């Protein structure tokens, strides 16, 4: 016993020697935990370590925007004829039901807002490139292919950045009576363009257009690593050219499909872009419009940004953005919407096929860019197919990147990307 006490005394002396006179006084040997060479920290033998399990993205933890409870963090347009917002509950879920009709007198702005986390200032600047808004939505009746909504963030200086809805945000491509996920990447919101500070966010807004009924369940921010925009690589022709006559013989290449059976391919030389489009149409050439009205019938529309440095999230046209249209009726012509005139510099050819029609369009980009096209240059690009009916009126417009979102002709943020080779 005396020997054990003597050994313990020697051990205590050695501890004091190692840690110096300013070390924490040792009371019980089994309660000592050495954290590093400078720190002695008391830790009970059976104590557990504290671990921060707070859910976060890059350290941002204010992830829940709406948790299916009503509070003063949630507000909406007061006029019930414009919108009614009700918290509903069934045997499985608590959810929010929206019933709106903006197409009435007095319904100038219809929507709702979420000032989550007790209306505190939220700094989302560190997650803009790696997160998305996610929620579940379902229909109360027929399937929904798009929602006439826009979502936005407002900062505490009243700056607002908005994104219009598109079907490409639907994880399952359509909304049914079953819950379906919607994801909108934060990187699509044009914070810089509209002078909105992502480090000082006040609330998230939802603006409602047209009319409809939908149910939504829990809104939160989640990690996002998906694809933001469609992209296509143009095949380089070097100094060769294509006979633009509507014949597909020059287009033994892979086509990119979009919509219900439409597809397109692109090739380019050092100064021109060639676009071929296969249009699925049982009743082609229904277009008797003239000039800029060509969109209201069978037509092909093309938008392209000739400035590689232009912000892809911009919501307005720049002088370097162009919009062209090909009337695909019995009297076809190529129109420059940007200059509001016939596009005589371009060339086209159309031929009827078993599936509808095949069209070729040549655009001399060198004249638009005032510079030689450089290899591996990414440019904003969008293509749309307009389908007319027997009354020579457009029934459907199908866009490649927009996936049903309207307004691509004036909003470059809805465009995809073309990479010239």
BELSULFEN-V659176 format. One line per field, one symbol per residue. ss: DSSP state (~ for helix, > for strand, _ for the rest). psi: psi as a letter, one per 30 degrees, with the letter a starting at -180 (. if undefined). A space follows every 10 residues. Layout:
ss = ???
psi = ???
//
This chain:
ss = _~~~~~~~~~ ~~~~~~~~~_ ________~~ ~>>>>>__>> >>________ ______>__> ___>>>____ ___>>>____ __>>>>>>>_ ___>>>>>>> >_________ >>>>______ _>________ >>>>>>>>>_ ___>____>> >>>>>____> >>>>__~~~> ____>____> >>>>>~~~__ __________ >>>>>>>>__ >>>>>>>>>> >>>_______ >>>_>>>>__ _______~~~ _____>>>__ _>>>>>>>>_ __>>>>>>>> __________ ~~~~~___>> >>>>>_____ __________ >>>>>>>___ __>>>>____ >>____>>>> >>___>>>>> >>>_~~~~~_ ______>>>> >>>>>>>>__ ___>>>>>>_ __________ _~~~_>>>>> _
psi = eeeeeeeeee eeeeeeeefl fglkkkekef gkkjeaffkk kkjlegklkk kjgkkljhfk gifjekggkk agfkllkfjf fekkjkjlka felklkkkjl jfhlkfiekk alljhlhhgl kkjgefgefg llkklklllf clkkflkilk klkklgggkk klklllfffk egflkaflkk kkkjkfffki eeeghkjfgh kelkkjkklb llklkljkkl klkkgakekk kkkkkkfcgl lkjiggkgfg hilkkkklbi fllllklkaf flkkkkkjkj jfilgijgll bfgffhajlk kkkkkgjffk jfgkflklfg kkjlkjjhaf illkkjeefh lkifflllkk kklffclkkk kkjifefefh lkkkkgjkkk kkkkkkklaf ghkkekkkld efhfklgfff jffglakkjk .
//
